[in-house]
Amino acid sequence: MAAVETTKTKYPFVQTPLRGWMPSIVGIMMVMGALLSVPVLTLAQPARTNEIRLAEDVVPAPDGYETVTAKYVTARQTDLYISPFLWAGKVFGVQLKAGQQVEVLAKPKGYDWLLVGKDGAGIGYVPISVLSQAR
Amino acid sequence: MSMNTSITPRRLLSRSVGAALLLCTATGWPALRAQPANSSSAIPDFSSNKMTWVLINGTAYFRVPGDTGPGPIVDMPGHEYVADYNTRVADTSNPILKPWAKKLMDINNKRVLAGGIPFYPTSRCWPGGVPGLLLYPGEPVFFVQTPKEVWILYQRDAQVRRIYLNVPHSKSPGYSVYGESIGHYENGDTLVIDTIGLDDSGPIDRFRTPHTKQLHVVERYRLNNAGKNIEITFTAEDPGAFTMPWRAKVDFERGRGARSGGPWEESICADGPRDYFADDKSGAVPIPQTDKPDF
């Protein structure tokens, strides 16, 4: 008995009139929350991440990709890189000319770089700073 | 060969740092002399006697004695580094590498084995980053210790690394090549440095091991051999690039090398007169440059 009294004192909220209904209400809210979150999660997913193909000597982005919808042209002549940072190394034999429209496949998460493609396959990365948004 | 005696901003900075260093070492900091050397609460003196420290035993990390972990990236078996300055081939079977990092290093290995040059930041006059700066070969390193900060000065381009003592990390330190370093002393002989906020601008060793902005490095600078050496061990963890934390070490020696113990010399790299790889076909990263003076 003493133990019950102690519990009442410590957790008074369980003595409310809704006590019996609480599990049901919480359960309904959890189900509704889960249903409502499905479209949000779907929208947040980078739609094409799993479809990205990469040329043999191009390295996957460390943390995956985000979708890019904007169109870009090169602001100046630039090299392509095998991973989204400068010291990774260049893609040999490929250079983008100034003013060239580029096929952007995705943006590596956490990097200010873009994955450039050709015929749907990633052929290298370029810093966003060397690109301009196409009109 | 004629010597250019004009005072460039870099030379002025170099001399100013050198003068500050000499002043500090000549007068000594009260805090450094207040406690006996063997006390566990004593502050180890990395900076006295105007002496320099120089990296010894090569320009790669070594396994920490007794460490049972995977250790650092080392030479690929059968391709041990000998003397050629730029031809390291990495053993990418080390389990620390995440798949993307392994693939990147495998591609670079393939290029090196085909005759390419595996550039790394310091070979193109870029800062070495942390812990990459530990691998500056043959160039003096100085310590300036004050009660609130430790400065580690590198002759290379008069670079300065600042360690803020006995404070927590900032909530949002941002990212930079040397990140944000905090530190404290331990056991009377060790300076512990904890660094975060490192950008991903360069690899962390001469095998071109990549990292991400999640890199966290804890270094321990321990005076040993009666103060003649510093053993520097560090732990690197980066869930973006590595599957697990790993440890490694390098050693510095006091007063070693032709320049050691001498004056702080001007070091020219980026603003030197030549770029030996300007027409290189291996894809050298450009030497840092600016079109406008920046004071």
Chai-1 contact restraints between the chains, C-beta under 6 A:
chainA,res_idxA,chainB,res_idxB,connection_type,confidence,min_distance_angstrom,max_distance_angstrom,comment,restraint_id
A,D57,B,I107,contact,1.0,0.0,6.0,A-B,restraint_1
A,V59,B,W100,contact,1.0,0.0,6.0,A-B,restraint_2
A,V59,B,K103,contact,1.0,0.0,6.0,A-B,restraint_3
A,V59,B,L104,contact,1.0,0.0,6.0,A-B,restraint_4
A,P60,B,W100,contact,1.0,0.0,6.0,A-B,restraint_5
A,P62,B,W100,contact,1.0,0.0,6.0,A-B,restraint_6
A,P62,B,T212,contact,1.0,0.0,6.0,A-B,restraint_7
A,P62,B,G240,contact,1.0,0.0,6.0,A-B,restraint_8
A,S83,B,L104,contact,1.0,0.0,6.0,A-B,restraint_9
A,F85,B,D200,contact,1.0,0.0,6.0,A-B,restraint_10
A,L86,B,V285,contact,1.0,0.0,6.0,A-B,restraint_11
A,W87,B,G202,contact,1.0,0.0,6.0,A-B,restraint_12
A,W87,B,P203,contact,1.0,0.0,6.0,A-B,restraint_13
A,A88,B,L104,contact,1.0,0.0,6.0,A-B,restraint_14
A,G89,B,N108,contact,1.0,0.0,6.0,A-B,restraint_15
A,G89,B,G283,contact,1.0,0.0,6.0,A-B,restraint_16
A,K90,B,G283,contact,1.0,0.0,6.0,A-B,restraint_17
